[in-house]
Amino acid sequence: MATENQTKVAEATPKTTGEATGADVVTRFAPSPTGFLHIGGARTALFNWLFARHHGGKFLLRIEDTDRARSTDAAIDAIIDGMQWLDLDWDGETVFQFARAPRHAEVAAELLAKGEAYRCYLTQDELAAMRAEAQEKRLPFRVRSPWRDRDDGDPSVPHVIRLRAPQDGAATIADKVQGDVTVQNAELDDFVLLRSDGTPTYMLSVVVDDNDMGVTHVIRGDDHLNNAFRQLALIRSMNWREPVYAHVPLIHGADGAKLSKRHGALGVDAYRDEMGYLPEAVNNYLLRLGWGHGDNEIISRAQATEWFDLAHVGRSPSRFDFKKLENLNGHYLREADDGRLAELVASRVEKLVGRALGSLDRDLLTRAMESLKPRAKTLDEIADGAIFLFQPDPLPVDEKAAEVLRASPEGLLAAVTERLRGLNDWTIEELDAAVRAEAEAAELGLGKLAQPLRAALTGRTISPGIFDVLLLLGRDVSLARLDAAQHYPAGA
């Protein structure tokens, strides 16, 4: 959780004209801790991180915890855990927005003093009547308060403070993704800065924090594009530097609908804990969701940092595709260090076999990675493929393997077992030669002999190569399982 010094904010950068470049670039990721770090938020964080690192600038993290009723410590911890898992390190200390409420109120008071804001005494009943009138006329509801041009209100009476938004002309944002976007100022309303209880609104807090943190580029989902014009009105009222905006299209499901839990809109912890993906695969996949560099699909962190720019972020929503993510994950599994994979897979294997793995078991698991990871696309698939190494005696046999054992020619397993028992060295070369010799003696193709061997040794019909299986299990376990399989009832 937050410590006292975590509420400090970086020094604001001096106001400048023009777009910040190089080390002057400052981006931020500002999640609301009302839930876990979802996959769309992770992509936003990644894009901000890459843009800052590409320019040698700063990437900041701000937790927007002003919704006290919904913000939770568990969600804050999950967001930070997810960022760390994805290796999205941030500069300086984490900023917690709620702790800065006095500063937000200070800016509201300054706007009030400058005449850029005003006290509004509209009651809830009056606002409800205005909303009903707008609905009746089929017009969008925008507050046009009669108190905008009055100064006879009693400050001791409950009231809110509203921004005196411009009403004439238009505002244009040169968005780095969406292009030039223009909104007529008449479409803006005088939104609330301070509520009647003195607490700041989200719109005020965001603008003040971005300014005070020196944020130069606001990179976020395009669902915030409308907010940008309201925030721009506030920025101009304070005569602050305007950030560069880049509003990225949202991620959709494979069917084109807005991303939901059934599509994959889960916390990144689910991709790690429940689905068995590696962080480098998730990062690579999120990078390619809406951004590209030629035909490159496999992009390392170093390459992504070197290549990333906003010009190649697409304007159309990207579609989430688990098959592509799995294929990427398979690539990174094959590239991963065997010891690291064994550590990640061990707990999964323990759940499957119902016991803890000792140090010798973990050493075996590490040795098995070279055989297990080429055929797997997730950590769960590796764990599932590894359980034959740690199964109890008697070996559980699934139905497909049982059918293979029942159909095996009589005496075949006994013959190959005796040939293996006579080996002086239990090596890949010796095992290969012995099994091939037995297949030739039985006038069978190697595959016809490998299948009953696999069923007897692993209890399954799918496993690593049969010689790898024999080598990993070792002489004693392999021979014991082959002996036991010879007694498998033919009619079972």
Secondary structure as UniProt FT lines:
FT   HELIX           4..7
FT   HELIX           22..24
FT   STRAND          26..29
FT   TURN            33..34
FT   HELIX           39..55
FT   STRAND          58..63
FT   TURN            68..70
FT   HELIX           73..85
FT   TURN            86..87
FT   STRAND          95..96
FT   HELIX           97..100
FT   HELIX           101..114
FT   STRAND          117..120
FT   HELIX           124..136
FT   TURN            137..138
FT   HELIX           146..149
FT   TURN            155..156
FT   STRAND          160..163
FT   STRAND          170..175
FT   TURN            176..178
FT   STRAND          179..184
FT   HELIX           185..187
FT   STRAND          192..194
FT   TURN            196..197
FT   HELIX           202..212
FT   TURN            213..214
FT   STRAND          217..221
FT   HELIX           222..224
FT   HELIX           225..237
FT   TURN            238..239
FT   STRAND          244..248
FT   STRAND          251..252
FT   TURN            254..255
FT   TURN            261..264
FT   HELIX           268..273
FT   HELIX           279..288
FT   TURN            294..295
FT   HELIX           301..307
FT   TURN            311..312
FT   STRAND          318..319
FT   HELIX           322..335
FT   HELIX           338..353
FT   HELIX           359..372
FT   HELIX           373..375
FT   HELIX           379..386
FT   HELIX           387..390
FT   HELIX           399..407
FT   TURN            410..411
FT   HELIX           412..421
FT   HELIX           428..441
FT   TURN            442..443
FT   HELIX           446..458
FT   HELIX           466..485
FT   TURN            486..487
FT   TURN            490..491
//
